[in-house]
């Protein structure tokens, strides 16, 4: 029977790990892209927003839901975010969510405690309603289309820089939420980065780290490299900074100032930034009197001096420029079409053209200079239109840091290997709320069983005699919170380790 338990356990974890949650992008005026086949394919969405948006798919790459700020369609500017279900209808209770129509205000984070619920974090950049708020989406409701069960819960009340993002913890399950306070209303500055840790126990461990250049603006970008170990921050005042990021501690280190705030006009008005897939190149857009695309070589002895201008187009045809690395390892660039229109959002029905019906693409972003193959307006959106915003999706596929001190979860291949080689077997039964622990081929007669949560807290310990070579224990888990636990068994000079999930 214990071998049957092993098969069930591995199958369950294998299903959870075979994710494709980054596959769908919804943005702009009814625009969307499906990357699930490996080839970017234009599809449709139900939104019409110039900026902030976020999308998440399920493990099979099928759309779950998406969110967008659509200030032109809201009676309350500060609460102009709408959440859409997979049928492109506003989700049950999915209106009047915090968010004002900027560009990086929203991010969706899966709840580590429950694979059916999700956090939507929203920030307030301008106006009288500042801060950081969250809402909760439960996909088990409304026939699987989902519903918002908790709405606009306030975590912070200060003004924010438009640059929120998230990245997976080194354990491959929890999340770091990173954001910045804006002193723009008082015209002062700070170099503070704020973070929350999202675990099965909720939103916790609020912290502040002061590092890097002073920022005095309220518009910026935070992007992470494909391995999550590098972070870049850029601001509208032309600051571009590179940091090392520790996914275990959530701390930044080794700041490198690539571009400084000049302190006075004229500004380039740096708009967006993005790493190449191998993190050897950095791409930055700016929008002074035109949209400009720069490339930096992050392996160069002097990164600032490595700057190359790849493209520039004169205003008023195009402005802004949002960069986003895609699942196909290309980088996509969106721009808003002006052409003399003072308020181009929402576009009039009469304006469809090359500039707003296509995205520009960096086809080989790991390559230097012209070899990166930047092609302006080369990806047709199937008759839909783009503004500046592209989905602020974190990397849902980012794995655990295998071999790291904070690696408390493992991939399915590692689990399979351990099940074949280890003499310790653990199966958790949700019906009985019990972890069945078995071991064989043990020596000695004394054992020590310990169970830890993923933070490293000891939640159970028992020393007992046993009759070798077998050990068995039925562990009552009714007092344990949902999440991952680590079992260690010491006996006869051996120390065996296994992990299990309380559902």
N, C-alpha and C positions, 0 to 999 in steps of 0.2 A: 504493500500500500504506500510506503514512503516514496517509492520510485514514481508512482502516479502523482504524488504531491509535487515532486521536483519538476515534472513535465508541465504541470499546470502553472507553477510559479514562473518558470522561464517563459512560457507562452504569454502570460499576462504582461511581464515586463517587456518582452519583445514587441508586443503590440504598442505599448506606450512609447517605446523608443523610436519606432519607425515613423518619424514625423515628417510632415511636409507642410508645416504651418505657415511658411513664408510664401506660398505659391501664388497668392492672389493679391493684386494691388487695386484699390478703388480710389479714385481721385478726380479732380477737375469737374467738368460739366459732363456727367454721365459716362466718364471714361473708366476703363479698367483693363488690366492685363492679367492673363493666366499663364504662369510659368510652369505648371505642373507636368507638362509633356517634355520639358527641357528646352522648348522653343517658345519664345514670347509670342503670345497670341492675343490680339485685341478682343475684348468682350465689353459688356455694358455694366453700368452701375446705376443706382437710383439717386445719387447725390448731385449737387451743383455747388461746389465750394471752391474758393480761390486758394485756400491754404491748408490749415491743419486737418489731417485725416489719418486714420490708422485702420488696418485690416488684419484679420486672422482667419486661417483655414483650419480644418481638422487634420488628423494624422494622414488621411488619404489625399490631402490637397484640395478638398472641397470647401468652398466658402462657408464660414460659420456666421460671421457678422462683421460690420465695419462701422466706423464713426467718423463724422465730419462736422466741422464748424461751418454753418451756412448763415452768416449774419444777415444776408439779404432776405432770408425767409423766416426770420425770428422777430417776434414783437419785443423781446428783451435781449439786447445785444450781449450782455454778460452771460446769457444762458442760451447761446445759439448753436449748441452741439446737438446733433441728432444721431441716434444709433439705428442702423438698418439691419434687417435680418437677411437670410440667404436669398429670399425672394425679392429683395430690394424694396421692401416696405418698411416704414418706421416700426421698430420693434415695440412690443407692448411696454408702455411706460418709458419709451426711449426718446422722448422729446424733453426740451428744456434742461439739457445737461450743461454744466459749466463750460465756458469756452467762448472766445470773442471774435474769432475769425482771423487769428494770426497764422503762424506756420508750423510751429513745433509745440503746440499746446497739449497734444493728446498722445497717450501711449497705452496700449493694451498689454496687460501682464496676466498670464494664467495663474490661477490660485494654486500654490503648491499643495494645499490641503485637500483639493477636490478638483478632479479633471473635468468637471462639468460647469465650474464657475470661473469667472474672469473679473479682474479689476480693470476699470477704465480710469486712468488718472488724467486730470485736467488742471491747467494752471491759468491764472489771471494776470495779464500783462499790463493792461491799461484800464482806465476808468476808475470807478470807486469801489469795485468789487475785486479785490486782489486775492492772491493766495493759491493754495494747492488743495484740490478736492478729489474725492474718488467716488465712483459708483460701482455697483456689482451687477453683473449679468449672469443669470442662471439659465443654461441651455437645456435643462430638463423640463422647462415650463413651456406652455403654449404649444404643445404638440411637437416639441423639439425645435421650434423657431426661436425660443429664448424670450426672456423678459427681464427688465431691469427691476431688481428687488430692493436695492439700496441706492439712493440717489444723492449726489452732491454733499457728501460728508466732508467737513473741513478738517484738514490737517495743519495748514499754515495759513496766515492771513496777511503776510507781507507781499509786496509787489514782486513779480517774477521776471527774469529774463526769458525770452521766448526761445528756450533751448533744452527742454526736458528730454531725457532718454532713459533707457533701461538696458541692463546687460545681466546675463546669467551669473550667479554665484559659481565659484569653482567646484561646488558639489554637483553641478549640473541640474539642480532642481529649483533652488531658491533664486531670488532676483535682487539686484541692486537697482534702485531708482535714483537717478542723479539729476539735480537741478540747481539753479542759481538764484540768489536774491538780487533784485534790481534796486539800486539807489538812484535810478534815473529821476524819480519825482523830486528828489532833494538835490540833484546835480552833484552828488558825491560819488565815491567809487568804493569797490571792495574786491578782494580776491578770494572770496569764499565759495566753496562748492559744498552743497548739501546732499545728503543721501538718506534713504530708508532701506532697510533690509526686509524683503517680503518672504516669509517662511510659512509653514503650515500653522504656526501660532499667530499669524496675522502680520500687520504692518508694524515694524518695530525698529529699535536701534537707530533712532534719529541721530545724525551726527553732522558736524561741520568741520571742514578742513580748509585752512587758509594757505594757498599755494599759488605761485605763478603771478602773472601780470594783473594789475588793477583793471577792473572793468567798470565803465561808467555808462553803459548803454542798456537798453532793454530788448535788443534783438540780436540773436546769435545762433550758433549751432553747436551741438555736441554729437560727435560720432565716435563709434568704437571700431577697431580693426576686426578682421574676420576671426581672430583668435581671442578677442576681448582683452588683450594685454596692453593695448595702446588706445589712447583717447586723444582726440583733437577738439579744441574749442576755438571757434572764430566769432568775431563780433562785427557789427555794422561799422564800428570805428576802426576796422582794419587789423585788429589783433588776431593773430593766428598762433596758437600754442599747441605743442605736442607734449603728452605726458605718458609715463608708464602707468598702468593700472593693475592693481592686485585684485584678482577676482575672489580671493579668499577673505581679505580684510576690507575690501572696498576703498582702499587708500590709493591716492595719486602720488607719484614721485617723479624725480628727474625731469622737471619742466624744461622745455626748450622753446624759447621765443623765436618763432620763424618770422613773424611780422609784428611790429610795435604800433601802438596807437600814436599817430603823429602829433596829436594834441591840438591840431588846428586844421582848418580847411586848406586845400581841397582834400576830401576823402575819396578813396576808391569805392567806399560803401560795400565792403565784403559781405557777401550774401549767404553762401553755403560752402560746405566742405565735404570731402569723402575720401576714404582710403581705397587704394586698389586692393584686389583680393589678397595679394601676398604682402600687403602693407609696406611695399617698397616705394610707392608713389602716393602723393597727396594731391588731390584736385580741389581747386578753390574757384568760386565764381565771385564776381564783383559787378556793380552796376552804377558807375558814375554817370557818364552821358551815353553809355552803351553797355551791353552785356559782354563781359570778358571772362574767358576761361583760362586759368593758369594750371601748370603742373609743377610740383616740387619733387625732387629726388631725395627721399628720406635716407638713402644710403650715402649721400654725398658728404664730404668732410664739412662743407658749409651749405646747409640746406637752403638758406635764404638766397644764396648766390646761384643755386641750381634752378631757380624759377624760370619757366618758359611760358610765353603766351601762345596758347594753342588756337585761340579764336577770339574774334571781336566783331560785334555787329552794332551799328549805330542806332540810337534811339531816334524816332519813336516806334520803330517796328516791334522791338522786343525790349523787355526789362526784367530785372530780377535774375533768377536762375537757381532752381532747386536741384541738387545732386543727390542721387541715391544708388547705392550698389545693389544689384538685383541677384536673384538666385541663379541666373545664367552667367554670373561673374562679369557682366558688363555693367557700366555705369550709365544711368539715364539722366538727362538734363531737361528740365521743364522751364519754360519762360511764359510770361504773360504778354499778351498782344495789346499794345496801346494805340499806335497810329493816330495820335491826337485826341484820343478819348480820355477825358479827365477821370472818369470812374468806369473802367472797363469791366468791373464785376457788378452784376452778372452781364455777360456778353449780350448785346442785342441779337435777336434771331437772325439778323441779316449778315452777321460777321462770321463767316467760315473761310479759313484760308490756310496756306502752308504753315504759317507761324503758330496758329493755335490748334491745328488738327494733327500735329506731329510732335514727337519727342526727339531730341538729339541724343546720340549714342556714342559713348567711348567703347569701341569694340574690344580692344586689347589693353585694358588699363594698367597692366603690369609692365608694359613696354614704355620705353623712354621716348619723349618727344613725339614726332610725327608718326612713329611706329605704333603708337597707341590707337591710331586709326579713328580719330574723332570725325563723326559724320553728322553735320547739322540737319535737323528735321528729317531724319531718315526712318523713323519708326512711325508708321501711320496708325492712328488710333481708331480706325474703322468708322470714321465719320463723327466721332466724339471730339470734345475740345479740352485743352489743358489750360490751367492757369500756372501759378508758381508751385503750389504745394504738391509733394509726393508723399506717399504714406510713411509715417514715422514709426515703422515697424522695427522692433529689435530683432536680433537673430534668435528665433525660436529653436533653431537646430543646434545651437552651440553646445558641444558636449562637455562633460565633466573634465576636470584637469586630472587625467589619469596619473597616479603615482604621487599626486600632491598631498601635503598634510591635511588639506581640507577636502580631499576627495572621499566623500562618504557614500557616494553612489557609483555604480559601475555600469558600463554598457552591456548589452545582451551577450556579446561575444565573450566578454570577461566572465559573466555569470555562468555561461555554458561551460567554460573551461573549469571554473571552480567547482561546479557541480560534478564534473567527471573526476576531478582529482582529489577533492576534499572529502573527508570522512564525516563532515557535519552537514546536516540537512535541516532546513527550517521551512515549514509551511504554515501560513496564517489563514485561518478559516474565518471569514466575516460572519458566517452563521453562528459559530460558537464563540466568536471574539477571543480566540485562543491561538497561540503560536505553538505548533507541535514541533519540538526540538528533538532530534535524534542524531546519535553519532555511533560509529563502530570502529573497530580496529584500534581501540584505545588501550593504553597501558596504565598501570597503577590502580589505585582504589579510591583516591581522593580527587575531587573535581571542584572547580570554581567557575560558576556561570555568571556572566555580567551582560547587561543590556544597556546600551547608550542611545540617546537620541542624536540627531544629526548635528546638534550644537556641541555634543560631547558630554552632556550631562548624564550621569549614572542614574538610570531609572529602576533598575532591579539588580540584585546581587544575591547569590546563594552559594555557599560552600557545603558540599555533601559527599557522602560515600557512595560508590556505585560498584557494580559487579562487572569487571572487564570481560570482554572487550566492548560491551554495549553501554550507551548512556541514553536516557530518555527523560524528557520533561515536557509537561503540558503547561504552558505559561498563560495565565489569565491576563488578558489585555484590556479588560473593560475600563481600567483607569488610565490607559494610554491615549493620547491625542492622535488623530490621524496623521500619518506621515511615515517616513523611513526610519528604521531602527537597526542598530548593529549589535549582533550577538557575538560574544567571545566565550570560548570554552577552553579552560586550561586543565590538563590532566596528563600525568605521567611524563612531564617535560614537554608536552605538545601544547601549542596554542592555535586553536582553530577559530576562524572568523567567518561569519555569514551575515547577510542583510535580509530584512523582510519589511513589508509594507503593511501598516494598519490602515484599513480602508473604512 
